[in-house]
Amino acid sequence: LPDLLLGCLGSGRQVNLAALRGTPMVINFWAQWCAPCRDEAPHLKEFAERAGDTVLVLGVDYADPDPDLALRFAEEAGWTYPHLTDPLKKTAGPVRFQGIPITLYVTAEGRIAHRVVGGITSTEQMVDEAREHLGVEL
């Protein structure tokens, strides 16, 4: 993961992506205005609940002009996992993507092992990809 500081959605805290290590992660880049992001929201919620402490799920609100609407959408989606915000698209170059949604499967060492471009279609898809690319059973 790149050495980038991103703000926490809904607070003034910042997190360095490169410092997120120690637990396998699934990082989903989304925005409240993105229809495919809305479609995949229930699968992300269910996967996060199923993953518990085994896999950290992290959302990144990407290129979203209205943080209040983003917070409202995250609440409506029932997401309880942490979310960062990237209003200036700082992650696109270092992470190498052009649009959202995109979901990254990241090893405990911080290496991007797999990426899904486009919307997640099922919770089972995420469970299978976590098994295959992160070596975890959920």
Disulfide bonds with the S-S distance in Angstrom:
Cys34-Cys37 2.36
